[in-house]
Amino acid sequence: MVEKEGIIREYKKREYFEKPSTILNRKKKAIQRKLLKKSRKGRADY
């Protein structure tokens, strides 16, 4: 139930202070990885 609520993930995220710029960079990298994965998936259809 705790895992379902996301409490453990939230705790790990808040365990250490992260600068706002670091958070932004991490989110940008995650978006890039997602787009790259999506583009690779699209090429496999040929």
C-alpha positions as CSV (number, residue, x, y, z in Angstrom):
1,M,0.0,0.0,0.0
2,V,2.9,2.4,0.9
3,E,4.6,1.6,-2.4
4,K,1.3,2.2,-4.3
5,E,1.0,5.7,-2.7
6,G,4.5,6.6,-3.8
7,I,5.7,7.4,-0.3
8,I,9.0,5.6,-0.7
9,R,9.8,7.2,-4.0
10,E,8.9,10.6,-2.5
11,Y,11.1,10.0,0.5
12,K,14.1,9.1,-1.7
13,K,13.5,12.2,-3.8
14,R,13.5,14.4,-0.8
15,E,16.3,12.7,1.1
16,Y,19.0,15.2,-0.1
17,F,18.6,18.8,-1.1
18,E,18.9,19.3,-4.9
19,K,19.4,22.7,-6.5
20,P,16.6,23.8,-8.8
21,S,19.1,23.9,-11.7
22,T,20.0,20.2,-11.0
23,I,16.3,19.2,-11.0
24,L,15.7,21.1,-14.3
25,N,18.7,19.4,-15.9
26,R,17.5,16.0,-14.7
27,K,14.1,16.6,-16.2
28,K,15.5,17.7,-19.5
29,K,17.7,14.6,-19.8
30,A,14.7,12.4,-19.0
31,I,12.7,14.1,-21.8
32,Q,15.6,13.6,-24.2
33,R,15.9,9.9,-23.3
34,K,12.1,9.5,-23.8
35,L,12.2,11.2,-27.2
36,L,15.2,9.2,-28.3
37,K,13.6,5.9,-27.3
38,K,10.4,7.0,-29.1
39,S,12.4,7.8,-32.3
40,R,14.2,4.5,-32.2
41,K,10.9,2.7,-31.9
42,G,9.5,4.5,-34.9
43,R,12.5,3.5,-37.1
44,A,11.9,-0.2,-36.4
45,D,8.7,-0.2,-38.4
46,Y,10.5,0.2,-41.8
